[in-house]
Amino acid sequence: MPFDFDSAITVRPLGDGVYDTAIRRGWDIVGNANGGYLLALVAEAMKAESGRRDPITITAHYLSPGLVGDATTTVQVVKQGRRFATVQAALQRDGKDIMRVIGTFGDVDTDPLAPRRERVQPDMPPYDECPRRDSGDGAPAIMDKVPVRLHPDDVGFAIGTPSGNGTMRGWVKFADDRPHDTVSLLLASDSLPPPIFNVDGETGWVPTVELTVHVFARPAPGPLLCSFTSDVIQAGMLEEDGVMWDSGGVCVATSRQIALQPRM
């Protein structure tokens, strides 16, 4: 049987750069598909059209909520170079744009050079020693698919005692033990509860306006260690910076997104 995530991001070519990219149930926050999931779904169509295996840099602008149901993605290869392909795409439902995406695709294994400078991992207890978050704790449905393990110092928002530090750290692992790859890094970039929850305890749906992910390596087997921080919250918006490390301690991706403050 295929892994849940692979089934959820399955794309089917319809011709002329158009792909059937149905939005599957269970990858949502209060009925709205998770932004990282939608980005991974569209990236699958962009990979297929470009013939390249990895997103290197990808940016999405979210135009309307992604509700469960039929949807299509129209993909255009802007430039097919020797090392990279630049691709743009539009995810649509009933002729209405859900998101617009542009990305550069290639192969992250083509550069053998060792890192010259790396991000330092935060101190983090082992996976099994961190509290689990899933829908049984009142968390969104997507956390049954990806039951994250949060740093013990970052779970206070769930019991009315936010830390106040605008930080969210945790382990990200699929419930069915699917190995991580470069496309699942796009999901991981939006997989933890938003750091704003730990600023003042305000929770709810945090609609993503724009999300960018940069991929540096293919992850080793095992859970991802993710750290997200929000240092600017104003004008009803917030920025969120993320870093993801694999089980070998390699920084595999970074991210930045602009989102709206929580809505019920």
QUIHURA-V465139 format. One record per residue. RES is the residue in three letters. SS is DSSP state (@ for helix, = for strand, . for the rest). PHI is phi in whole degrees, 0 to 359 (999 if undefined). Layout:
BEGIN
res->[RES;RES]
ss->[SS;SS]
phi->[PHI;PHI]
END
This chain:
BEGIN
res->[MET;PRO;PHE;ASP;PHE;ASP;SER;ALA;ILE;THR;VAL;ARG;PRO;LEU;GLY;ASP;GLY;VAL;TYR;ASP;THR;ALA;ILE;ARG;ARG;GLY;TRP;ASP;ILE;VAL;GLY;ASN;ALA;ASN;GLY;GLY;TYR;LEU;LEU;ALA;LEU;VAL;ALA;GLU;ALA;MET;LYS;ALA;GLU;SER;GLY;ARG;ARG;ASP;PRO;ILE;THR;ILE;THR;ALA;HIS;TYR;LEU;SER;PRO;GLY;LEU;VAL;GLY;ASP;ALA;THR;THR;THR;VAL;GLN;VAL;VAL;LYS;GLN;GLY;ARG;ARG;PHE;ALA;THR;VAL;GLN;ALA;ALA;LEU;GLN;ARG;ASP;GLY;LYS;ASP;ILE;MET;ARG;VAL;ILE;GLY;THR;PHE;GLY;ASP;VAL;ASP;THR;ASP;PRO;LEU;ALA;PRO;ARG;ARG;GLU;ARG;VAL;GLN;PRO;ASP;MET;PRO;PRO;TYR;ASP;GLU;CYS;PRO;ARG;ARG;ASP;SER;GLY;ASP;GLY;ALA;PRO;ALA;ILE;MET;ASP;LYS;VAL;PRO;VAL;ARG;LEU;HIS;PRO;ASP;ASP;VAL;GLY;PHE;ALA;ILE;GLY;THR;PRO;SER;GLY;ASN;GLY;THR;MET;ARG;GLY;TRP;VAL;LYS;PHE;ALA;ASP;ASP;ARG;PRO;HIS;ASP;THR;VAL;SER;LEU;LEU;LEU;ALA;SER;ASP;SER;LEU;PRO;PRO;PRO;ILE;PHE;ASN;VAL;ASP;GLY;GLU;THR;GLY;TRP;VAL;PRO;THR;VAL;GLU;LEU;THR;VAL;HIS;VAL;PHE;ALA;ARG;PRO;ALA;PRO;GLY;PRO;LEU;LEU;CYS;SER;PHE;THR;SER;ASP;VAL;ILE;GLN;ALA;GLY;MET;LEU;GLU;GLU;ASP;GLY;VAL;MET;TRP;ASP;SER;GLY;GLY;VAL;CYS;VAL;ALA;THR;SER;ARG;GLN;ILE;ALA;LEU;GLN;PRO;ARG;MET]
ss->[.;.;.;@;@;@;@;@;.;.;.;=;=;=;=;.;.;=;=;=;.;.;=;.;.;.;.;=;=;.;.;=;=;.;@;@;@;@;@;@;@;@;@;@;@;@;@;@;@;@;.;.;.;=;=;=;=;=;=;=;=;=;.;.;.;.;.;.;=;.;.;=;=;=;=;=;=;=;=;=;.;.;.;.;=;=;=;=;=;=;=;=;=;.;.;=;=;=;=;=;=;=;=;=;=;=;.;@;@;@;.;.;.;.;.;.;.;.;.;.;.;.;.;.;.;.;@;@;@;.;=;=;.;.;@;@;@;.;.;.;.;@;@;@;@;.;.;.;=;=;.;@;@;@;.;@;@;@;@;.;.;.;.;.;.;.;=;=;=;=;=;=;.;.;.;.;.;.;.;.;.;.;.;@;@;@;@;@;.;.;.;.;.;.;.;.;@;@;@;@;.;.;.;.;=;.;.;=;=;=;=;=;=;=;=;.;.;.;.;.;.;.;.;=;=;=;=;=;=;.;.;.;=;=;.;.;=;=;=;=;=;=;=;=;=;.;.;.;.;.;=;=;=;=;=;=;=;=;=;=;.;.;=;.]
phi->[999;291;294;303;294;295;295;287;247;295;239;228;292;250;105;57;78;258;232;285;228;299;271;273;286;99;247;235;238;43;92;253;302;301;297;293;297;299;295;295;299;292;299;298;293;293;300;299;288;275;75;252;266;231;287;264;220;212;231;238;249;263;254;201;299;266;269;300;142;295;203;232;236;258;242;230;278;283;210;250;265;292;257;232;240;261;225;236;208;229;268;226;222;54;78;254;291;263;202;241;225;227;208;246;242;191;223;288;270;280;252;277;294;286;301;263;202;230;283;275;292;286;295;216;298;302;311;290;262;258;298;271;241;212;295;295;262;84;281;299;302;300;283;282;279;228;285;289;245;266;300;305;281;247;260;300;303;286;238;82;231;299;289;84;259;61;231;220;238;185;265;239;212;289;298;263;66;299;294;283;223;290;286;291;296;293;294;300;296;225;260;272;303;299;302;300;300;268;281;221;85;288;233;137;287;248;293;283;266;212;223;238;233;247;251;246;200;277;293;286;302;118;291;268;264;238;226;232;225;238;255;234;225;196;57;76;233;215;252;222;253;232;225;234;241;272;292;268;84;275;287;265;196;231;211;212;221;249;220;274;297;307;233;277]
END
